[in-house]
Amino acid sequence: AQQGCIREKAYGKQKIYFADQEQLPAASDAELRGLDGEIAALSTKVQALQQSCRQMEAELKDLNSSMTTPEMAREIEELRKDCASYTEKLERIKSATNHVTPEEKEKVCREQKLYCKEWRRRKRMATELLEAILEGYPKSKKQFFEEVGIETDEDHNVTLPAAV
């Protein structure tokens, strides 16, 4: 800074040093226009290269996420084994002689509907009874259920089958 090669500016306790631009030769307008054109051309080239790079990265990501030929061969072999086992299972089911008759199926469906209807009716009755008791009970519903030892369908993650 004392020799004049660089300049110094003080900002409070800090000092900043930078090149003295007065010593640099001044560029003509033609040189500046030429440099601006070169900057624009290089910027265009950089953008094109960045776009190309993004495309190549996307292609690389796709290729890395896809299966290799040996992995694909193993997958095909596993699928063939699964297919063979399912075909065998299907043949065993088709050759079985203990099929359910439509009458038996209908009987089971009727019984299921009957039992579900009864389940709903009894659950509704129990709920109404418990709500009547809880109206005069000073503690919470959960505390009441714990004291009396009531287990609900929800406690055991049981739901009624949908009405058919």
DSSP file with accessible surface (Angstrom, degrees, kcal/mol):
  #  RESIDUE AA STRUCTURE BP1 BP2  ACC     N-H-->O    O-->H-N    N-H-->O    O-->H-N    TCO  KAPPA ALPHA  PHI   PSI    X-CA   Y-CA   Z-CA
    1    1 A A              0   0   54      0, 0.0     3,-0.5     0, 0.0     7,-0.1   0.000 360.0 360.0 360.0 -36.1    0.0    0.0    0.0
    2    2 A Q        +     0   0  201      1,-0.2     5,-0.0     2,-0.1     0, 0.0   0.835 360.0  51.4 -70.6 -30.1    2.9    2.4    0.7
    3    3 A Q  S    S-     0   0  177      1,-0.0    -1,-0.2     3,-0.0     0, 0.0   0.637 114.2-119.0 -80.8 -15.6    4.5    1.6   -2.7
    4    4 A G  S    S+     0   0   24     -3,-0.5    -2,-0.1     2,-0.3    16,-0.1   0.547  82.5 115.6  93.8   5.0    1.1    2.4   -4.4
    5    5 A C  S    S+     0   0   73      1,-0.1    15,-1.3    14,-0.1     2,-0.3   0.849  83.7  21.3 -74.4 -36.5    0.6   -1.1   -6.0
    6    6 A I  E    S-A   19   0A  71     13,-0.2    -2,-0.3    15,-0.0     2,-0.3  -0.904  79.7-127.3-127.2 159.8   -2.5   -1.7   -3.9
    7    7 A R  E     -A   18   0A 107     11,-3.5    11,-2.0    -2,-0.3     2,-0.4  -0.762  14.9-148.4-109.1 158.2   -4.9    0.6   -2.2
    8    8 A E  E     -A   17   0A  82     -2,-0.3     2,-0.4     9,-0.2     9,-0.2  -0.966  10.6-174.6-128.5 135.6   -6.1    0.6    1.4
    9    9 A K  E     -A   16   0A 101      7,-2.5     7,-3.4    -2,-0.4     2,-0.5  -0.999  15.2-145.6-128.2 137.7   -9.5    1.6    2.9
   10   10 A A  E     -A   15   0A  67     -2,-0.4     2,-0.5     5,-0.2     5,-0.2  -0.877  13.5-176.6-106.1 128.5  -10.2    1.7    6.6
   11   11 A Y  E >   -A   14   0A 131      3,-3.3     3,-2.1    -2,-0.5     2,-0.3  -0.886  67.2 -61.5-119.9  95.1  -13.7    0.8    7.9
   12   12 A G  T 3  S-     0   0   80     -2,-0.5    -1,-0.0     1,-0.3     0, 0.0  -0.501 120.7 -14.2  65.3-123.4  -13.5    1.3   11.7
   13   13 A K  T 3  S+     0   0  214     -2,-0.3     2,-0.3    -3,-0.1    -1,-0.3   0.568 125.0  85.5 -86.8  -9.6  -10.9   -1.1   13.0
   14   14 A Q  E <   -A   11   0A 136     -3,-2.1    -3,-3.3     2,-0.0     2,-0.4  -0.690  60.7-157.6 -96.8 149.9  -10.9   -3.1    9.8
   15   15 A K  E     -A   10   0A 122     -2,-0.3     2,-0.4    -5,-0.2    -5,-0.2  -0.973   3.0-157.2-125.4 137.8   -8.8   -2.4    6.7
   16   16 A I  E     -A    9   0A  80     -7,-3.4    -7,-2.5    -2,-0.4     2,-0.4  -0.953   5.0-159.5-116.7 134.4   -9.5   -3.6    3.2
   17   17 A Y  E     +A    8   0A 123     -2,-0.4     2,-0.3    -9,-0.2    -9,-0.2  -0.915  18.7 162.1-113.6 137.6   -6.8   -3.9    0.5
   18   18 A F  E     -A    7   0A  78    -11,-2.0   -11,-3.5    -2,-0.4     2,-0.1  -0.970  43.9 -80.4-149.7 163.1   -7.6   -4.0   -3.2
   19   19 A A  E     -A    6   0A  62     -2,-0.3     2,-0.9   -13,-0.2   -13,-0.2  -0.353  43.4-118.2 -67.4 142.0   -5.8   -3.5   -6.5
   20   20 A D    >   -     0   0   23    -15,-1.3     3,-1.0     1,-0.2     4,-0.3  -0.693  26.6-169.1 -82.0 107.9   -5.3    0.1   -7.6
   21   21 A Q  G >  S+     0   0  151     -2,-0.9     3,-0.7     1,-0.2    -1,-0.2   0.654  76.3  74.4 -78.1 -12.6   -7.3    0.3  -10.9
   22   22 A E  G 3  S+     0   0  154      1,-0.2    -1,-0.2    -3,-0.1     4,-0.1   0.782  93.5  54.9 -70.0 -23.3   -5.9    3.6  -11.8
   23   23 A Q  G <  S+     0   0  114     -3,-1.0    -1,-0.2   -18,-0.1    -2,-0.2   0.652  90.9  91.6 -83.1 -15.7   -2.6    1.9  -12.7
   24   24 A L  S <  S-     0   0  110     -3,-0.7     2,-0.1    -4,-0.3    -3,-0.0  -0.533  89.4-103.2 -78.6 147.6   -4.3   -0.5  -15.1
   25   25 A P        -     0   0  121      0, 0.0     2,-0.3     0, 0.0    -1,-0.1  -0.429  37.2-114.4 -70.3 143.5   -4.6    0.5  -18.8
   26   26 A A        -     0   0  100     -2,-0.1     2,-0.3    -4,-0.1    -4,-0.0  -0.579  27.7-130.3 -79.2 135.8   -8.0    1.8  -19.8
   27   27 A A        -     0   0   47     -2,-0.3     2,-0.1     1,-0.1    -1,-0.1  -0.642  19.8-121.7 -88.1 144.4   -9.8   -0.5  -22.3
   28   28 A S     >  -     0   0   59     -2,-0.3     4,-2.5     1,-0.1     5,-0.2  -0.323  26.9-105.7 -77.8 168.5  -11.3    1.1  -25.4
   29   29 A D  H  > S+     0   0  113      1,-0.2     4,-2.6     2,-0.2     5,-0.2   0.883 121.6  53.4 -63.1 -37.2  -15.0    0.8  -26.3
   30   30 A A  H  > S+     0   0   63      2,-0.2     4,-2.4     1,-0.2    -1,-0.2   0.919 109.4  48.0 -65.1 -41.9  -14.2   -1.8  -29.0
   31   31 A E  H  > S+     0   0  111      2,-0.2     4,-2.7     1,-0.2    -2,-0.2   0.922 111.9  49.8 -64.4 -42.0  -12.3   -3.9  -26.5
   32   32 A L  H  X S+     0   0   79     -4,-2.5     4,-2.7     2,-0.2    -2,-0.2   0.913 111.2  48.5 -63.4 -42.9  -15.1   -3.7  -24.0
   33   33 A R  H  X S+     0   0  163     -4,-2.6     4,-2.5     2,-0.2    -1,-0.2   0.909 112.0  50.1 -63.2 -41.0  -17.7   -4.7  -26.6
   34   34 A G  H  X S+     0   0   44     -4,-2.4     4,-2.3    -5,-0.2    -2,-0.2   0.921 111.8  47.1 -63.2 -43.3  -15.5   -7.6  -27.6
   35   35 A L  H  X S+     0   0   90     -4,-2.7     4,-2.8     2,-0.2    -2,-0.2   0.899 111.2  52.0 -64.9 -39.7  -15.1   -8.7  -24.0
   36   36 A D  H  X S+     0   0  104     -4,-2.7     4,-2.6     2,-0.2    -2,-0.2   0.916 110.6  48.4 -62.3 -41.6  -18.9   -8.4  -23.5
   37   37 A G  H  X S+     0   0   42     -4,-2.5     4,-2.5     2,-0.2    -2,-0.2   0.907 111.7  49.2 -63.7 -41.2  -19.5  -10.5  -26.6
   38   38 A E  H  X S+     0   0  113     -4,-2.3     4,-2.8     2,-0.2    -2,-0.2   0.917 110.9  50.3 -65.2 -40.3  -17.0  -13.1  -25.3
   39   39 A I  H  X S+     0   0  100     -4,-2.8     4,-2.7     2,-0.2    -2,-0.2   0.931 111.3  48.5 -63.0 -44.5  -18.8  -13.1  -21.9
   40   40 A A  H  X S+     0   0   53     -4,-2.6     4,-2.4     2,-0.2    -2,-0.2   0.927 112.8  48.0 -62.7 -43.0  -22.2  -13.6  -23.6
   41   41 A A  H  X S+     0   0   62     -4,-2.5     4,-2.4     1,-0.2    -2,-0.2   0.928 113.7  46.5 -64.2 -44.0  -20.8  -16.5  -25.7
   42   42 A L  H  X S+     0   0   89     -4,-2.8     4,-2.7     2,-0.2    -1,-0.2   0.885 110.8  52.9 -66.6 -36.7  -19.2  -18.2  -22.7
   43   43 A S  H  X S+     0   0   59     -4,-2.7     4,-2.5     2,-0.2    -2,-0.2   0.919 110.2  48.1 -63.5 -42.4  -22.3  -17.7  -20.7
   44   44 A T  H  X S+     0   0   91     -4,-2.4     4,-2.4     2,-0.2    -2,-0.2   0.926 112.3  49.0 -62.3 -42.9  -24.4  -19.4  -23.4
   45   45 A K  H  X S+     0   0  134     -4,-2.4     4,-2.6     2,-0.2    -2,-0.2   0.912 110.5  50.8 -63.8 -40.6  -21.8  -22.2  -23.6
   46   46 A V  H  X S+     0   0   73     -4,-2.7     4,-2.8     2,-0.2    -2,-0.2   0.926 110.4  49.3 -63.1 -44.0  -21.9  -22.6  -19.7
   47   47 A Q  H  X S+     0   0  126     -4,-2.5     4,-2.5     2,-0.2    -1,-0.2   0.918 111.4  49.2 -62.3 -42.1  -25.7  -22.8  -19.8
   48   48 A A  H  X S+     0   0   61     -4,-2.4     4,-2.5     2,-0.2    -2,-0.2   0.921 112.9  47.3 -63.5 -41.8  -25.6  -25.4  -22.6
   49   49 A L  H  X S+     0   0  107     -4,-2.6     4,-2.6     2,-0.2    -2,-0.2   0.895 111.3  50.9 -66.8 -38.6  -23.0  -27.5  -20.6
   50   50 A Q  H  X S+     0   0  103     -4,-2.8     4,-2.6     2,-0.2    -2,-0.2   0.916 111.1  48.6 -65.2 -40.9  -25.1  -27.2  -17.4
   51   51 A Q  H  X S+     0   0   89     -4,-2.5     4,-2.3     2,-0.2    -2,-0.2   0.930 112.4  48.5 -63.3 -44.1  -28.2  -28.4  -19.2
   52   52 A S  H  X S+     0   0   43     -4,-2.5     4,-2.5     1,-0.2    -2,-0.2   0.909 110.8  51.4 -61.2 -41.5  -26.2  -31.3  -20.7
   53   53 A C  H  X S+     0   0   61     -4,-2.6     4,-2.7     2,-0.2    -2,-0.2   0.919 109.0  50.2 -62.7 -43.4  -24.8  -32.1  -17.3
   54   54 A R  H  X S+     0   0  130     -4,-2.6     4,-2.3     2,-0.2    -1,-0.2   0.913 111.2  49.2 -62.4 -40.6  -28.3  -32.2  -15.8
   55   55 A Q  H  X S+     0   0  117     -4,-2.3     4,-2.4     1,-0.2    -2,-0.2   0.926 112.3  47.6 -64.4 -43.6  -29.6  -34.5  -18.5
   56   56 A M  H  X S+     0   0  121     -4,-2.5     4,-2.7     2,-0.2    -2,-0.2   0.889 111.0  51.3 -65.8 -37.8  -26.6  -36.8  -18.0
   57   57 A E  H  X S+     0   0  118     -4,-2.7     4,-2.6     2,-0.2    -1,-0.2   0.905 110.3  49.4 -65.2 -40.0  -27.1  -36.8  -14.2
   58   58 A A  H  X S+     0   0   52     -4,-2.3     4,-2.3     2,-0.2    -2,-0.2   0.919 112.2  48.0 -64.4 -41.9  -30.8  -37.7  -14.8
   59   59 A E  H  X S+     0   0  120     -4,-2.4     4,-2.6     2,-0.2    -2,-0.2   0.916 111.6  50.3 -64.2 -40.7  -29.8  -40.5  -17.1
   60   60 A L  H  X S+     0   0   97     -4,-2.7     4,-2.8     2,-0.2     5,-0.2   0.916 109.5  51.1 -63.4 -41.1  -27.2  -41.8  -14.6
   61   61 A K  H  X S+     0   0  155     -4,-2.6     4,-1.8     1,-0.2    -1,-0.2   0.924 111.0  48.5 -62.7 -42.8  -29.8  -41.7  -11.9
   62   62 A D  H  X S+     0   0  109     -4,-2.3     4,-1.0     1,-0.2    -2,-0.2   0.922 113.2  47.2 -62.2 -43.9  -32.2  -43.7  -14.0
   63   63 A L  H  < S+     0   0  105     -4,-2.6     3,-0.3     1,-0.2    -2,-0.2   0.888 111.4  50.5 -66.9 -38.4  -29.5  -46.2  -14.9
   64   64 A N  H  < S+     0   0  122     -4,-2.8    -1,-0.2     1,-0.2    -2,-0.2   0.823 111.2  49.0 -68.1 -31.1  -28.4  -46.6  -11.3
   65   65 A S  H  < S+     0   0   98     -4,-1.8    -1,-0.2    -5,-0.2    -2,-0.2   0.650  98.1  85.1 -84.5 -14.3  -32.0  -47.2  -10.1
   66   66 A S  S  < S-     0   0   63     -4,-1.0     2,-0.1    -3,-0.3    -3,-0.0  -0.463  88.3 -96.5 -86.1 163.0  -32.7  -49.9  -12.8
   67   67 A M        -     0   0   85     -2,-0.1     2,-0.1     1,-0.1    -1,-0.1  -0.452  32.3-125.0 -78.0 149.2  -31.8  -53.5  -12.4
   68   68 A T     >  -     0   0   73     -2,-0.1     4,-2.7     1,-0.1     5,-0.2  -0.398  31.9-101.6 -82.9 169.0  -28.6  -55.0  -13.8
   69   69 A T  H  > S+     0   0  122      1,-0.2     4,-2.5     2,-0.2     5,-0.2   0.928 122.5  47.4 -60.8 -46.2  -28.7  -58.0  -16.2
   70   70 A P  H  > S+     0   0   80      0, 0.0     4,-2.3     0, 0.0    -1,-0.2   0.917 113.2  49.2 -63.2 -38.4  -27.8  -60.5  -13.5
   71   71 A E  H  > S+     0   0   81      1,-0.2     4,-2.4     2,-0.2    -2,-0.2   0.911 111.2  49.9 -64.0 -41.1  -30.3  -59.1  -11.0
   72   72 A M  H  X S+     0   0   85     -4,-2.7     4,-2.6     2,-0.2    -1,-0.2   0.910 109.1  51.5 -63.8 -41.0  -33.0  -59.2  -13.8
   73   73 A A  H  X S+     0   0   58     -4,-2.5     4,-2.4     1,-0.2    -2,-0.2   0.920 111.0  47.9 -62.5 -43.1  -32.1  -62.9  -14.5
   74   74 A R  H  X S+     0   0  140     -4,-2.3     4,-2.6     2,-0.2    -1,-0.2   0.915 111.4  50.7 -62.7 -42.0  -32.4  -63.7  -10.8
   75   75 A E  H  X S+     0   0   70     -4,-2.4     4,-2.5     1,-0.2    -2,-0.2   0.919 110.4  49.1 -62.5 -42.9  -35.8  -61.9  -10.6
   76   76 A I  H  X S+     0   0   70     -4,-2.6     4,-2.4     2,-0.2    -1,-0.2   0.921 111.1  50.1 -63.3 -41.7  -37.1  -63.8  -13.6
   77   77 A E  H  X S+     0   0   93     -4,-2.4     4,-2.3     2,-0.2    -2,-0.2   0.924 110.9  48.8 -63.4 -43.2  -36.0  -67.1  -12.1
   78   78 A E  H  X S+     0   0  104     -4,-2.6     4,-2.6     1,-0.2    -1,-0.2   0.916 111.3  50.2 -62.6 -41.9  -37.7  -66.3   -8.8
   79   79 A L  H  X S+     0   0   96     -4,-2.5     4,-2.7     1,-0.2    -1,-0.2   0.884 109.0  51.6 -65.6 -36.8  -40.9  -65.3  -10.7
   80   80 A R  H  X S+     0   0  162     -4,-2.4     4,-2.5     2,-0.2    -1,-0.2   0.906 110.1  49.2 -65.3 -40.4  -40.8  -68.6  -12.6
   81   81 A K  H  X S+     0   0  134     -4,-2.3     4,-2.6     2,-0.2    -2,-0.2   0.926 112.2  48.3 -62.7 -45.0  -40.5  -70.5   -9.4
   82   82 A D  H  X S+     0   0   75     -4,-2.6     4,-2.7     1,-0.2     5,-0.2   0.923 111.4  50.3 -59.9 -44.4  -43.4  -68.6   -7.9
   83   83 A C  H  X S+     0   0   77     -4,-2.7     4,-2.6     1,-0.2    -2,-0.2   0.921 110.6  49.3 -61.2 -42.8  -45.4  -69.2  -11.0
   84   84 A A  H  X S+     0   0   60     -4,-2.5     4,-2.5     2,-0.2    -1,-0.2   0.922 111.9  48.2 -63.6 -42.5  -44.7  -73.0  -10.8
   85   85 A S  H  X S+     0   0   58     -4,-2.6     4,-2.5     1,-0.2    -2,-0.2   0.906 112.7  48.3 -66.6 -38.1  -45.6  -73.2   -7.2
   86   86 A Y  H  X S+     0   0  149     -4,-2.7     4,-2.7     2,-0.2    -1,-0.2   0.892 110.6  51.3 -68.4 -37.2  -48.9  -71.3   -7.8
   87   87 A T  H  X S+     0   0   72     -4,-2.6     4,-2.4    -5,-0.2    -2,-0.2   0.929 111.1  48.2 -63.4 -42.6  -49.7  -73.5  -10.7
   88   88 A E  H  X S+     0   0  118     -4,-2.5     4,-2.3     2,-0.2    -2,-0.2   0.925 111.8  49.3 -62.8 -43.1  -49.1  -76.6   -8.6
   89   89 A K  H  X S+     0   0  108     -4,-2.5     4,-2.3     1,-0.2    -2,-0.2   0.915 110.1  51.6 -63.7 -40.4  -51.3  -75.1   -5.8
   90   90 A L  H  X S+     0   0   82     -4,-2.7     4,-2.8     1,-0.2    -1,-0.2   0.914 108.9  50.4 -63.6 -40.8  -54.0  -74.4   -8.3
   91   91 A E  H  X S+     0   0  106     -4,-2.4     4,-2.2     1,-0.2    -1,-0.2   0.899 109.6  50.8 -63.9 -41.0  -53.9  -77.9   -9.6
   92   92 A R  H  X S+     0   0  137     -4,-2.3     4,-0.8     2,-0.2    -1,-0.2   0.913 112.0  47.6 -62.6 -40.8  -54.2  -79.3   -6.1
   93   93 A I  H >< S+     0   0   96     -4,-2.3     3,-0.7     1,-0.2    -2,-0.2   0.927 112.3  49.0 -67.1 -42.3  -57.2  -77.1   -5.4
   94   94 A K  H 3< S+     0   0  132     -4,-2.8    -1,-0.2     1,-0.2    -2,-0.2   0.875 112.8  47.4 -64.7 -36.2  -58.9  -78.1   -8.7
   95   95 A S  H 3< S+     0   0   88     -4,-2.2    -1,-0.2    -5,-0.2    -2,-0.2   0.567  87.0 112.3 -84.0  -6.3  -58.4  -81.8   -8.0
   96   96 A A    <<  -     0   0   32     -4,-0.8     3,-0.2    -3,-0.7    -3,-0.0  -0.355  53.1-159.1 -67.2 145.3  -59.7  -81.6   -4.4
   97   97 A T  S    S+     0   0  137      1,-0.2     2,-0.6    -2,-0.0    -1,-0.1   0.477  72.8  83.9-104.1  -3.1  -62.9  -83.4   -3.8
   98   98 A N        +     0   0  132      2,-0.0    -1,-0.2     0, 0.0     2,-0.1  -0.286  59.8 157.3 -98.7  50.3  -64.0  -81.6   -0.7
   99   99 A H        -     0   0  119     -2,-0.6     2,-0.4    -3,-0.2    -2,-0.0  -0.391  45.9-111.8 -71.6 153.6  -65.6  -78.6   -2.4
  100  100 A V        -     0   0  101     -2,-0.1    -1,-0.1     4,-0.0    -2,-0.0  -0.716  30.2-130.7 -87.4 131.4  -68.3  -76.5   -0.6
  101  101 A T     >  -     0   0   55     -2,-0.4     4,-2.5     1,-0.1     5,-0.2  -0.426  19.9-115.0 -77.2 155.3  -71.7  -76.9   -2.1
  102  102 A P  H  > S+     0   0   97      0, 0.0     4,-2.6     0, 0.0     5,-0.2   0.856 117.2  55.5 -58.6 -32.7  -73.7  -73.7   -2.8
  103  103 A E  H  > S+     0   0  136      2,-0.2     4,-2.3     1,-0.2     5,-0.1   0.915 108.4  46.6 -66.4 -43.0  -76.3  -74.8   -0.2
  104  104 A E  H  > S+     0   0  104      2,-0.2     4,-2.5     1,-0.2    -1,-0.2   0.912 112.6  50.5 -65.1 -40.2  -73.6  -75.1    2.5
  105  105 A K  H  X S+     0   0  140     -4,-2.5     4,-2.5     1,-0.2    -2,-0.2   0.928 110.7  48.7 -62.7 -44.0  -72.2  -71.7    1.5
  106  106 A E  H  X S+     0   0  100     -4,-2.6     4,-2.6     1,-0.2    -1,-0.2   0.908 110.3  51.8 -62.8 -40.4  -75.6  -70.1    1.7
  107  107 A K  H  X S+     0   0  114     -4,-2.3     4,-2.4     2,-0.2    -1,-0.2   0.933 110.5  47.6 -62.4 -45.3  -76.2  -71.6    5.1
  108  108 A V  H  X S+     0   0   90     -4,-2.5     4,-2.5     1,-0.2    -2,-0.2   0.912 111.8  50.5 -64.0 -40.7  -72.9  -70.3    6.4
  109  109 A C  H  X S+     0   0   46     -4,-2.5     4,-2.4     2,-0.2    -1,-0.2   0.914 110.4  49.5 -64.0 -42.0  -73.6  -66.8    5.0
  110  110 A R  H  X S+     0   0  139     -4,-2.6     4,-2.4     2,-0.2    -1,-0.2   0.920 111.7  48.9 -61.6 -44.5  -77.1  -66.8    6.7
  111  111 A E  H  X S+     0   0   74     -4,-2.4     4,-2.9     2,-0.2     5,-0.2   0.911 110.0  51.3 -63.0 -40.4  -75.6  -67.8   10.0
  112  112 A Q  H  X S+     0   0   91     -4,-2.5     4,-2.7     1,-0.2     5,-0.2   0.933 110.5  48.4 -63.0 -44.4  -72.9  -65.1    9.7
  113  113 A K  H  X S+     0   0  105     -4,-2.4     4,-2.5     2,-0.2    -1,-0.2   0.920 112.4  49.6 -60.0 -43.2  -75.6  -62.5    9.0
  114  114 A L  H  X S+     0   0  101     -4,-2.4     4,-2.5     1,-0.2    -2,-0.2   0.941 112.7  45.9 -61.5 -47.9  -77.6  -63.7   12.0
  115  115 A Y  H  X S+     0   0  146     -4,-2.9     4,-2.6     1,-0.2    -2,-0.2   0.886 113.1  49.4 -66.0 -38.4  -74.7  -63.7   14.4
  116  116 A C  H  X S+     0   0   14     -4,-2.7     4,-2.7    -5,-0.2    -1,-0.2   0.907 110.7  50.6 -66.4 -39.3  -73.5  -60.2   13.2
  117  117 A K  H  X S+     0   0  155     -4,-2.5     4,-2.4    -5,-0.2    -2,-0.2   0.934 112.8  46.0 -63.2 -43.7  -77.1  -58.9   13.6
  118  118 A E  H  X S+     0   0   54     -4,-2.5     4,-2.8     2,-0.2     5,-0.3   0.895 110.8  53.5 -64.6 -41.2  -77.2  -60.3   17.2
  119  119 A W  H  X S+     0   0   82     -4,-2.6     4,-2.6     1,-0.2     5,-0.2   0.948 110.5  46.7 -59.3 -46.4  -73.7  -58.9   17.9
  120  120 A R  H  X S+     0   0   80     -4,-2.7     4,-2.6     2,-0.2    -2,-0.2   0.919 112.8  49.7 -62.1 -44.4  -74.8  -55.4   16.8
  121  121 A R  H  X S+     0   0   99     -4,-2.4     4,-2.4     1,-0.2    -2,-0.2   0.942 114.0  44.1 -61.9 -46.4  -78.0  -55.7   18.9
  122  122 A R  H  X S+     0   0  160     -4,-2.8     4,-2.6     1,-0.2     5,-0.2   0.887 113.0  51.4 -68.4 -37.0  -76.2  -56.8   22.0
  123  123 A K  H  X S+     0   0   62     -4,-2.6     4,-2.7    -5,-0.3    -1,-0.2   0.926 110.5  49.1 -64.8 -42.3  -73.5  -54.2   21.6
  124  124 A R  H  X S+     0   0  134     -4,-2.6     4,-2.6    -5,-0.2     5,-0.2   0.931 112.0  48.8 -62.5 -43.2  -76.1  -51.5   21.3
  125  125 A M  H  X S+     0   0   97     -4,-2.4     4,-2.3     1,-0.2    -2,-0.2   0.936 112.9  47.2 -62.7 -44.9  -77.9  -52.7   24.4
  126  126 A A  H  X S+     0   0   48     -4,-2.6     4,-2.8     1,-0.2     5,-0.2   0.916 111.8  50.6 -64.1 -41.1  -74.7  -52.8   26.4
  127  127 A T  H  X S+     0   0   54     -4,-2.7     4,-2.6     2,-0.2    -2,-0.2   0.928 110.8  48.5 -63.3 -43.8  -73.7  -49.4   25.2
  128  128 A E  H  X S+     0   0  113     -4,-2.6     4,-2.0     2,-0.2    -1,-0.2   0.917 112.8  48.7 -63.0 -41.4  -77.0  -47.9   26.1
  129  129 A L  H  X S+     0   0  113     -4,-2.3     4,-2.0    -5,-0.2    -2,-0.2   0.935 112.5  47.3 -63.9 -45.7  -76.9  -49.5   29.6
  130  130 A L  H  X S+     0   0   30     -4,-2.8     4,-2.7     1,-0.2    -2,-0.2   0.890 110.1  52.8 -66.1 -37.4  -73.3  -48.3   30.2
  131  131 A E  H  X S+     0   0  104     -4,-2.6     4,-1.1    -5,-0.2    -1,-0.2   0.893 107.9  51.7 -64.6 -37.0  -74.2  -44.8   29.1
  132  132 A A  H  X S+     0   0   57     -4,-2.0     4,-0.6    -5,-0.2     3,-0.3   0.909 112.1  46.1 -65.2 -39.8  -77.1  -44.7   31.5
  133  133 A I  H >< S+     0   0   77     -4,-2.0     3,-1.0     1,-0.2     4,-0.4   0.912 109.4  55.0 -67.5 -41.2  -74.8  -45.8   34.3
  134  134 A L  H >< S+     0   0   33     -4,-2.7     3,-0.5     1,-0.2    -1,-0.2   0.707  90.6  74.9 -69.1 -18.6  -72.1  -43.2   33.3
  135  135 A E  H 3< S+     0   0  170     -4,-1.1    -1,-0.2    -3,-0.3    -2,-0.2   0.886 109.2  30.0 -60.3 -36.8  -74.6  -40.3   33.6
  136  136 A G  T << S+     0   0   74     -3,-1.0    -1,-0.2    -4,-0.6    -2,-0.2   0.380  97.1 108.2-102.7   4.5  -74.4  -40.5   37.3
  137  137 A Y    <   -     0   0   49     -3,-0.5     7,-0.1    -4,-0.4     4,-0.0  -0.694  58.7-150.8 -88.0 131.3  -70.8  -41.8   37.6
  138  138 A P  S    S+     0   0  121      0, 0.0    -1,-0.1     0, 0.0     2,-0.1   0.736  73.4  62.4 -76.2 -20.9  -68.3  -39.2   38.9
  139  139 A K  S    S-     0   0  107      1,-0.2    -2,-0.1     2,-0.1     2,-0.0  -0.365  94.8 -78.3 -99.6-178.5  -65.3  -40.5   37.1
  140  140 A S     >  -     0   0   58     -2,-0.1     4,-2.2     1,-0.1    -1,-0.2  -0.251  38.0-110.7 -77.3 166.0  -64.4  -40.9   33.4
  141  141 A K  H  > S+     0   0  113      1,-0.2     4,-2.6     2,-0.2     5,-0.2   0.904 118.2  52.9 -61.7 -42.2  -65.7  -43.7   31.1
  142  142 A K  H  > S+     0   0  152      1,-0.2     4,-2.2     2,-0.2    -1,-0.2   0.920 109.0  48.6 -62.9 -44.0  -62.2  -45.2   30.9
  143  143 A Q  H  > S+     0   0   90      2,-0.2     4,-2.5     1,-0.2    -1,-0.2   0.899 110.9  51.4 -63.6 -39.6  -61.9  -45.4   34.7
  144  144 A F  H  X S+     0   0   18     -4,-2.2     4,-2.5     1,-0.2     5,-0.3   0.939 109.4  49.3 -62.3 -46.5  -65.3  -46.9   35.0
  145  145 A F  H  X>S+     0   0   26     -4,-2.6     5,-2.2     1,-0.2     4,-1.9   0.888 112.2  49.0 -61.0 -39.2  -64.4  -49.6   32.4
  146  146 A E  H  <5S+     0   0  135     -4,-2.2    -1,-0.2     3,-0.2    -2,-0.2   0.917 112.2  47.7 -67.2 -42.7  -61.2  -50.4   34.2
  147  147 A E  H  <5S+     0   0  115     -4,-2.5    -2,-0.2     1,-0.2    -1,-0.2   0.908 119.4  38.1 -65.3 -41.0  -62.9  -50.7   37.7
  148  148 A V  H  <5S-     0   0   86     -4,-2.5    -1,-0.2    -5,-0.2    -2,-0.2   0.753 110.2-120.9 -83.9 -23.0  -65.7  -52.9   36.4
  149  149 A G  T  <5 +     0   0   58     -4,-1.9     2,-0.4    -5,-0.3    -3,-0.2   0.815  49.8 164.7  87.5  34.1  -63.4  -54.9   34.1
  150  150 A I      < -     0   0   46     -5,-2.2     2,-0.5    -6,-0.2    -1,-0.2  -0.725  19.7-163.6 -88.5 130.8  -65.2  -54.2   30.8
  151  151 A E        -     0   0  144     -2,-0.4     2,-0.2     5,-0.0    -5,-0.0  -0.965   9.8-154.5-113.2 128.3  -63.3  -54.9   27.6
  152  152 A T     >  -     0   0   31     -2,-0.5     4,-0.9     1,-0.1     3,-0.3  -0.521  29.4-110.9 -97.9 167.0  -64.6  -53.4   24.4
  153  153 A D  T >4>S+     0   0   37      1,-0.2     5,-2.7     2,-0.2     3,-0.7   0.880 120.1  56.9 -59.3 -38.2  -64.2  -54.5   20.8
  154  154 A E  G >45S+     0   0  112      1,-0.2     3,-1.2     3,-0.2    -1,-0.2   0.830  97.4  61.3 -65.7 -32.3  -62.0  -51.5   20.2
  155  155 A D  G 345S+     0   0  101     -3,-0.3    -1,-0.2     1,-0.3    -2,-0.2   0.835 113.8  36.3 -61.4 -31.1  -59.6  -52.6   23.0
  156  156 A H  G <<5S-     0   0  107     -4,-0.9    -1,-0.3    -3,-0.7    -2,-0.2   0.200 114.0-115.2-107.8  14.8  -58.9  -55.8   21.0
  157  157 A N  T < 5 +     0   0  151     -3,-1.2     2,-0.4     1,-0.2    -3,-0.2   0.882  64.5 149.8  52.6  44.2  -59.1  -54.1   17.5
  158  158 A V      < -     0   0   59     -5,-2.7     2,-0.4    -6,-0.1    -1,-0.2  -0.898  23.9-173.5-107.8 134.0  -62.2  -56.0   16.6
  159  159 A T        -     0   0  120     -2,-0.4     3,-0.1    -5,-0.0     0, 0.0  -0.953  29.7-106.8-126.1 151.1  -64.7  -54.6   14.2
  160  160 A L        -     0   0   44     -2,-0.4     3,-0.1     1,-0.1   -44,-0.0  -0.461  43.9-105.5 -68.8 140.5  -68.1  -55.8   13.1
  161  161 A P        -     0   0   45      0, 0.0    -1,-0.1     0, 0.0     3,-0.1  -0.352  45.1 -93.4 -63.9 149.2  -68.1  -57.2    9.5
  162  162 A A        -     0   0   84      1,-0.1     2,-0.2    -3,-0.1   -46,-0.0  -0.376  46.4-100.7 -64.3 143.4  -69.8  -54.9    7.0
  163  163 A A              0   0   86     -3,-0.1    -1,-0.1     1,-0.1   -50,-0.0  -0.451 360.0 360.0 -67.6 130.5  -73.5  -55.6    6.5
  164  164 A V              0   0  142     -2,-0.2    -1,-0.1    -3,-0.1     0, 0.0  -0.749 360.0 360.0-102.8 360.0  -73.8  -57.6    3.3
